[in-house]
């Protein structure tokens, strides 16, 4: 994670003088720039977020009331955090390239990043143990190891399926953003209801 963050800052500093004084920092659902800022600090927003997340990820295992559980899936936790860092760094590279004058549909270019993020989270999610920061945290998963385990096994499959569905955005670029948002929203809603029903079922036994 630290290597990715350092590389992001180095790349930014190397091309800083080539960037325009006003840079695009926000894009609408159609992938067109609709928000602009002064080059500094605008171009350092995402690297700044990377630094914040890095220290947050270091702190979480120390402050979680169930920190021993996080320790038990330390490798998977690390990969999930790395996936988030790499995803944001990828977005930052896209922002830099766009502002160098190579304009493109940002939403379409973000799709590979979402495929990578969703699939890797899905791959690692099945190993997550009950904790307060990482995973599908509903009142019912946090109240039961059994419900947590079942919900996360299902969640792993749904996140992988969402990753595959995101690819559809490439085939239908006008609706690309929906191929990202809808699968995740539906998966989240389904997992919430599923965890509740599983908790009710366990309470009756």
Phi, psi and omega in degrees: 000316181296322179296319179296318181295314179299317179298323179297316179292317181298315179299319180297314180295323182296325183253006185306316183291342181273348183278150177290163181292331174249124183241149176284133180231358180214142180231146179278182184297336179278358178086015180256140181295129178223010177217132185229159181210164171299148183308316176241120017262004188308318185285350181258008181298308182293318174300324177297320177296322178300316180297315179301313181295322180302312180289327176297317180295330177286327184280324186309311181296343181270334186252349180293130178302336178250042187299333177296329177291321177297321178300326183289340174235043185305316183295314180295321176302315181297319180292322178297315180296320179296321179299319179294317179298314181296320179299312181293322177297322177298316177300320180297318178298319178299318179299316180296314181298318179300315183284350173279358177108357180268077187282141183206174176284108186297321181300316180296317182291338178282340186303315178302325178295319178293320177301312179300313184295309183296317183292316181293321176298318178299320180295323184270338187298327183295340181269351185293138175256162187304124178203176187263358187236329188239125177119192179273097187257096173247166178304333186272325175289325181286346182263351185209128176295324181294313179295319178302312183298313181296316181297321183282331174294318176291318180300323179300317180292319182292323178293321177294319178297321178297321179299317180293320180295329179302328180301332179299336178297334178289325181283331180233074187301330180293340181242020187304317183298329180288331178289343176269312189283312187298313179301321181288320178297313181295320178297317181295317179296317181296317180293325177296311179295318180300315181296323178295313182295321178293323178294317178297320179296317180292326181294334182278342183273000000 
